[in-house]
Structure formats: structure tokens, C-alpha cells
Amino acid sequence: MAEDLRRIDPSDPAIAPPQTAHDDPRVGHLLGRSERPLVVLIGFPSDEGVRRNGGRPGAAEGPRELRRCLYRMTPDAERPGRDAERPGESVRLFERTRDLGDVVVTGDLEQDQERLGRVVAAELALGRVPVILGGGHEVAYGHFLGHTGTGRSAGSLEVINWDAHPDVRELPGGMATSGSPFRQAVEHPDRACRRYRVYGLQRHAVAAAHVRWIEERGGTAVFSDRVDRDAVAGAFRQCEGDTLVSFDLDAVDAAFAPGVSAPATCGLEPRLWLEAAEAAGKCDLVRSIDIAELNPRHDLDSRTARLAALTIWRFLRGFARRPQAPD
């Protein structure tokens, strides 16, 4: 696995946590303190699939900018713990989260997705929860390949996507794009995907044929104007087995997430988006997540990068409330 990862250099000023007082720890100070990680961060700095799909390049820079914002955040102050010897659940979980660095990306998208799949499969086999930092939404198929690499039986994995687009396009010339990962997952030869559900679709940006394609295969397509708090909670109550969750930032309204490959007008509000992230964390059937389409080249005041980092933060906050919360 070592050949598949390029370690993040913690001395890099772009991602180093700020220097703070001893009683003001930041996420970047806490990550990896424990030798027994429950969660691992894996970067996938690729936007070749976006380029092939006609989107705006720049998402390859997403993992580094997401880390820069995440490392500077504080752990949850609501339950900080009594003292340094007995830290709160948020601090303990960040200590049991390890940043493995980035998968080496070559520009050969299909091979890069397979490489990501091998890394994810190895972490799943150790019982860890991978959190994959994209990159374009082609990250989702490499993420899915990690689950197939663990020898799953047919129909054993649910897939949930929070997205303005269903991303079930046909593959032009047989080549993967950022618009095809969930068609590839559903049609994968091992048939591991038992059901694909997508939430947050934009009515003006979705082909009716793509909605039919999903529904004909037993999936669900939910438009953004139908997504409310009940829909968020219901999405995870419906999980019946191991679940992969993908978060595409273009589902969020462009006023709050301008730095994406395809900005959304009238997209989801950040509050609902973050509730979905925390609900995914709380759901003990969710085995892994990814976050896609952060494009720093088109961001404003790092607002999209901060939202992406907060999405991970809220997922981890929810994870800390699972029954097997870190001891």
C-alpha cells in the first residue's frame, strides 16, 4: 500500500495547524495521536474525470485546501471533557483519526481509481472507516472499488449520493468521467450495489432518462425541493446494510459553495447538508464516505473549502456518538 500513497508533509505551511495555546487545541494537533485509528483520511487529488465531463478543472487541488481548513478547526466545545487526562468524545475521536496522505495520481483515471480502491479496501479490511477527500466526483467509483476489493457478495452494499446530479451518465468511448461513477457502481460485474439513492437533484440539471434509469433499477432519486430534515433522517433510517455515502459539494447552493466544478443555483442550504453529514456519522451502517468537487480555483474567501472541512467535522461529530464511540 505504501506505493499508493504520498504522505502529507505536516510541516507544509498550507496545511499546518496554527500555533495556539495549550488549552486551545486544533484538529491538526490531535490527528493521529492514537496508535489505534478508527477513521482514516485519504486524499484523491484527481480532476481528470471532471475534464472529461466538460467541467471546470481545479478539483485536484481540493484535498490540500480541505485539510488546510480542517486542521485549523477546534474539536467540539460542547462536550470538551473534564481535563487533559479525560478529554471529551470529540477530542478522543480526532486522536483516533489518522491522515494517511494522498493516493498518487498519474492522470490515467482508470488506473488511479483502481489504486484508490486498493487503499480503501486495505483500510476496510482493518475495520477502519475511510473518509476520502476529492478531487472530482470520479473519486466515488474508486471509493466503490474499495468495497468490491473486500470480496463483497452481490447486493451487499447500499450507495447514497448527496448531489445536484445523478452521475449515471454513459461512459463516452468506454472512459470514466466525473458524471459516470454511479452507473459504473450499479453495473459493476460483481453486482455488489443493491440500491443507489441520490438526494438533492436540481430539476433543471437532470435528464429524465437518468431518473428513469435509477428507478428502473430499484433506486431512488430525490429532488432538492423535496429534501428537508425528515428526508435527511429518513435517508439513513432506510439503510438495511453496509452503506457507502458520497457528498458532492455542488448540491449546496452556490451562494455558500461557489468553489465547485458545477455551481448550483437554488441548491441545498448548508444546515441541511451538514445535518446529512452528521446523520451519516451517527449511522453505524455507514462504512465509508467521500467528499467531492471542492475546486479552490473558483472559491471565494475559502467558503467552499470551509464547508467541505465542516462536512468532515460534522461526520466525525456524529461518528463519536455511535455506540462504539472511542474510549
C-alpha positions as CSV (number, residue, x, y, z in Angstrom):
1,M,0.0,0.0,0.0
2,A,2.9,2.4,0.6
3,E,3.5,2.8,-3.1
4,D,-0.1,4.0,-3.5
5,L,0.2,6.9,-1.0
6,R,2.2,10.1,-1.0
7,R,2.4,11.2,2.7
8,I,1.2,14.7,3.6
9,D,4.1,16.7,5.0
10,P,2.8,18.2,8.3
11,S,5.4,21.0,8.0
12,D,3.8,22.3,4.8
13,P,2.5,25.8,5.7
14,A,-0.5,25.2,3.5
15,I,-1.8,22.5,5.9
16,A,-0.1,23.0,9.2
17,P,-2.4,23.8,12.1
18,P,-2.0,27.3,13.7
19,Q,0.2,27.8,16.7
20,T,-2.2,28.1,19.7
21,A,-2.1,28.0,23.5
22,H,-2.1,24.6,25.2
23,D,-5.7,24.9,26.1
24,D,-6.8,25.7,22.5
25,P,-6.0,22.5,20.5
26,R,-6.9,22.3,16.9
27,V,-7.9,19.3,14.8
28,G,-4.5,19.3,13.2
29,H,-2.8,18.9,16.6
30,L,-4.9,16.0,17.5
31,L,-5.0,13.8,14.4
32,G,-3.1,10.5,14.7
33,R,-2.2,10.7,18.3
34,S,-3.6,7.2,18.9
35,E,-1.9,4.1,17.6
36,R,-5.4,2.6,17.1
37,P,-7.2,4.7,14.4
38,L,-10.9,4.2,13.9
39,V,-11.1,6.6,10.9
40,V,-8.6,7.4,8.2
41,L,-8.4,10.4,5.8
42,I,-7.3,9.6,2.3
43,G,-6.8,12.2,-0.4
44,F,-7.5,11.6,-4.1
45,P,-6.3,14.7,-5.9
46,S,-7.8,14.0,-9.3
47,D,-9.9,16.0,-11.7
48,E,-9.3,14.1,-14.9
49,G,-12.9,12.9,-14.7
50,V,-14.1,16.5,-14.5
51,R,-12.1,17.4,-17.5
52,R,-13.5,14.5,-19.5
53,N,-17.0,15.6,-18.4
54,G,-16.6,19.1,-19.6
55,G,-16.4,20.7,-16.1
56,R,-14.1,23.3,-14.6
57,P,-10.7,21.9,-13.7
58,G,-9.2,22.6,-10.3
59,A,-10.7,20.0,-8.0
60,A,-7.4,18.2,-7.9
61,E,-6.3,20.9,-5.5
62,G,-9.3,20.1,-3.2
63,P,-7.7,17.7,-0.7
64,R,-4.9,20.1,0.3
65,E,-7.3,23.1,0.7
66,L,-9.8,21.0,2.6
67,R,-7.0,19.9,5.0
68,R,-5.8,23.4,5.4
69,C,-9.3,24.4,6.8
70,L,-9.9,21.2,8.7
71,Y,-6.6,21.3,10.6
72,R,-7.4,24.8,11.9
73,M,-10.8,23.8,13.4
74,T,-11.3,23.2,17.1
75,P,-12.9,20.0,18.5
76,D,-16.5,20.2,19.7
77,A,-16.6,22.5,22.6
78,E,-20.0,21.3,23.8
79,R,-18.5,18.2,25.4
80,P,-14.8,19.0,25.9
81,G,-14.3,16.6,28.8
82,R,-13.1,17.3,32.3
83,D,-9.4,17.9,31.7
84,A,-6.5,16.8,29.5
85,E,-6.5,13.4,31.2
86,R,-10.1,12.8,30.5
87,P,-10.8,14.5,27.1
88,G,-14.3,14.6,25.6
89,E,-15.5,12.3,22.8
90,S,-14.7,14.8,20.0
91,V,-11.1,15.1,21.1
92,R,-10.8,11.3,21.5
93,L,-12.1,10.6,18.0
94,F,-9.8,13.1,16.4
95,E,-7.0,11.5,18.2
96,R,-8.1,8.2,16.7
97,T,-8.4,9.7,13.2
98,R,-5.2,9.4,11.0
99,D,-4.4,11.3,7.9
100,L,-2.8,8.8,5.5
101,G,-2.0,11.4,2.9
102,D,-2.9,11.3,-0.8
103,V,-3.1,8.5,-3.3
104,V,-0.6,9.0,-6.1
105,V,-2.5,10.2,-9.1
106,T,-0.9,9.7,-12.6
107,G,-3.6,11.1,-14.9
108,D,-4.6,7.6,-16.1
109,L,-8.0,7.8,-14.4
110,E,-9.0,4.2,-14.6
111,Q,-5.7,3.1,-13.0
112,D,-5.9,5.9,-10.4
113,Q,-9.4,4.7,-9.4
114,E,-8.1,1.2,-9.1
115,R,-5.2,2.4,-6.9
116,L,-7.6,4.3,-4.7
117,G,-9.7,1.1,-4.4
118,R,-6.8,-0.9,-3.2
119,V,-6.0,1.7,-0.5
120,V,-9.7,1.8,0.6
121,A,-10.0,-2.0,0.6
122,A,-7.0,-2.3,2.9
123,E,-8.4,0.1,5.4
124,L,-11.8,-1.5,5.4
125,A,-10.2,-4.9,6.0
126,L,-8.7,-3.4,9.1
127,G,-12.1,-2.3,10.4
128,R,-11.4,1.4,9.8
129,V,-13.8,3.9,8.3
130,P,-12.2,5.7,5.3
131,V,-13.0,9.3,4.7
132,I,-11.9,10.1,1.1
133,L,-11.1,13.7,0.1
134,G,-11.6,14.5,-3.6
135,G,-11.0,15.6,-6.2
136,G,-13.7,15.4,-8.8
137,H,-16.6,13.0,-8.4
138,E,-14.7,10.3,-10.2
139,V,-13.5,9.7,-6.6
140,A,-16.8,7.9,-5.9
141,Y,-16.0,5.0,-8.3
142,G,-12.5,4.4,-6.9
143,H,-14.2,4.6,-3.4
144,F,-16.7,1.9,-4.5
145,L,-13.9,-0.3,-5.9
146,G,-12.5,-0.4,-2.3
147,H,-15.7,-2.2,-1.2
148,T,-15.6,-4.6,-4.1
149,G,-11.9,-5.3,-3.2
150,T,-13.1,-6.8,0.2
151,G,-14.8,-9.7,-1.6
152,R,-18.4,-8.5,-1.1
153,S,-21.3,-10.7,-2.2
154,A,-23.9,-9.4,-4.7
155,G,-26.4,-6.9,-3.3
156,S,-24.4,-6.3,-0.1
157,L,-23.7,-2.6,-0.3
158,E,-26.0,0.4,-0.4
159,V,-24.9,3.6,-2.0
160,I,-26.2,7.1,-1.1
161,N,-25.2,10.2,-3.0
162,W,-25.9,13.8,-2.0
163,D,-25.6,15.6,-5.3
164,A,-27.2,18.1,-7.7
165,H,-26.7,15.5,-10.5
166,P,-27.3,11.7,-10.5
167,D,-23.9,11.0,-12.1
168,V,-25.2,7.9,-14.0
169,R,-24.1,9.1,-17.5
170,E,-22.9,6.6,-20.1
171,L,-19.2,6.3,-20.4
172,P,-18.1,8.1,-23.6
173,G,-15.9,5.7,-25.5
174,G,-15.9,3.5,-22.5
175,M,-13.9,6.0,-20.5
176,A,-14.9,7.0,-16.9
177,T,-15.8,10.6,-16.1
178,S,-17.0,12.5,-13.0
179,G,-20.5,12.1,-14.4
180,S,-20.5,8.3,-14.6
181,P,-19.4,6.8,-11.2
182,F,-22.7,5.5,-10.0
183,R,-23.6,3.9,-13.3
184,Q,-20.3,2.2,-13.1
185,A,-21.0,1.1,-9.5
186,V,-24.5,-0.2,-10.3
187,E,-23.2,-2.1,-13.4
188,H,-20.1,-3.4,-11.8
189,P,-19.7,-7.1,-12.6
190,D,-19.9,-8.3,-9.0
191,R,-23.3,-6.6,-8.5
192,A,-22.3,-5.5,-5.0
193,C,-24.6,-2.4,-5.2
194,R,-28.0,-3.5,-4.0
195,R,-29.5,0.0,-4.2
196,Y,-28.5,3.5,-5.3
197,R,-30.2,6.6,-3.8
198,V,-29.4,10.2,-4.7
199,Y,-30.7,13.3,-2.8
200,G,-30.5,17.0,-3.8
201,L,-31.1,16.8,-7.6
202,Q,-31.6,20.0,-9.4
203,R,-34.7,19.8,-11.7
204,H,-33.1,22.0,-14.4
205,A,-29.9,19.9,-14.5
206,V,-31.1,16.3,-14.6
207,A,-32.2,14.3,-17.6
208,A,-35.4,12.4,-17.2
209,A,-33.8,9.4,-18.8
210,H,-31.3,9.3,-15.9
211,V,-34.0,9.4,-13.3
212,R,-35.8,6.5,-15.1
213,W,-32.5,4.6,-15.3
214,I,-32.2,4.8,-11.5
215,E,-35.8,3.9,-10.7
216,E,-35.8,1.0,-13.1
217,R,-33.0,-0.5,-11.1
218,G,-34.8,-0.1,-7.8
219,G,-33.1,3.1,-6.8
220,T,-34.4,6.5,-5.6
221,A,-33.9,10.0,-7.0
222,V,-35.0,12.9,-4.7
223,F,-35.0,16.5,-6.0
224,S,-33.6,19.3,-3.8
225,D,-37.0,20.9,-3.2
226,R,-38.1,17.6,-1.5
227,V,-35.1,17.5,0.8
228,D,-36.0,18.6,4.3
229,R,-35.0,17.4,7.8
230,D,-37.3,14.5,7.6
231,A,-35.8,13.4,4.3
232,V,-32.3,13.6,5.7
233,A,-33.2,11.5,8.7
234,G,-35.2,9.1,6.5
235,A,-32.3,8.6,4.1
236,F,-30.3,6.9,6.9
237,R,-33.2,5.1,8.6
238,Q,-33.7,3.3,5.3
239,C,-30.3,1.7,5.3
240,E,-30.5,-2.0,5.5
241,G,-26.9,-3.0,5.3
242,D,-23.4,-1.7,4.8
243,T,-23.5,1.7,3.2
244,L,-21.2,4.0,1.2
245,V,-22.0,7.7,1.2
246,S,-20.8,10.3,-1.3
247,F,-21.1,14.1,-0.7
248,D,-20.8,16.2,-3.9
249,L,-20.5,19.8,-2.8
250,D,-22.3,21.1,-5.9
251,A,-25.6,20.0,-4.2
252,V,-25.2,23.1,-1.9
253,D,-26.4,26.4,-3.2
254,A,-23.7,28.4,-5.0
255,A,-24.0,31.3,-2.5
256,F,-22.4,29.0,0.1
257,A,-20.4,26.7,-2.2
258,P,-19.1,28.7,-5.2
259,G,-15.9,26.8,-5.5
260,V,-17.1,23.6,-7.2
261,S,-16.8,22.2,-10.7
262,A,-20.5,22.9,-11.5
263,P,-22.2,25.5,-9.2
264,A,-25.8,25.1,-8.2
265,T,-28.5,27.8,-8.2
266,C,-31.2,27.1,-5.5
267,G,-29.2,24.2,-4.1
268,L,-29.4,22.8,-0.6
269,E,-28.9,25.0,2.4
270,P,-25.7,24.3,4.4
271,R,-27.7,23.4,7.5
272,L,-29.5,20.5,5.8
273,W,-26.2,19.4,4.1
274,L,-24.4,19.4,7.5
275,E,-27.3,17.5,9.1
276,A,-26.9,14.8,6.4
277,A,-23.1,14.6,7.2
278,E,-23.7,14.2,10.9
279,A,-26.5,11.7,10.3
280,A,-24.1,9.7,8.2
281,G,-21.6,9.7,11.1
282,K,-24.2,8.5,13.6
283,C,-25.4,5.7,11.3
284,D,-23.4,2.6,12.3
285,L,-24.1,1.1,8.9
286,V,-22.1,3.7,7.1
287,R,-18.7,2.2,6.4
288,S,-17.1,5.0,4.4
289,I,-17.7,8.4,2.9
290,D,-16.2,10.7,0.3
291,I,-16.5,14.4,-0.4
292,A,-16.1,15.6,-3.9
293,E,-15.8,18.6,-6.3
294,L,-14.1,21.2,-4.0
295,N,-12.5,23.5,-6.6
296,P,-10.3,26.0,-4.8
297,R,-9.5,27.9,-8.1
298,H,-13.1,29.2,-8.1
299,D,-13.7,29.5,-4.4
300,L,-14.5,32.9,-2.7
301,D,-12.9,33.6,0.7
302,S,-12.4,29.8,1.2
303,R,-16.1,29.5,1.9
304,T,-16.5,26.2,0.0
305,A,-13.3,24.8,1.5
306,R,-14.6,25.6,5.0
307,L,-17.9,24.0,4.2
308,A,-16.1,20.9,2.9
309,A,-14.0,20.8,6.1
310,L,-17.0,21.3,8.3
311,T,-18.7,18.4,6.5
312,I,-15.9,16.1,7.6
313,W,-16.0,17.7,11.1
314,R,-19.8,17.1,11.4
315,F,-19.4,13.5,10.1
316,L,-16.8,12.8,12.8
317,R,-19.0,14.5,15.4
318,G,-21.8,12.1,14.5
319,F,-19.4,9.2,14.5
320,A,-18.3,10.0,18.0
321,R,-21.9,9.3,19.1
322,R,-22.1,5.8,17.6
323,P,-22.4,3.0,20.2
324,Q,-18.7,2.1,19.8
325,A,-17.6,5.7,20.4
326,P,-13.8,5.9,21.2
327,D,-12.8,5.0,24.7
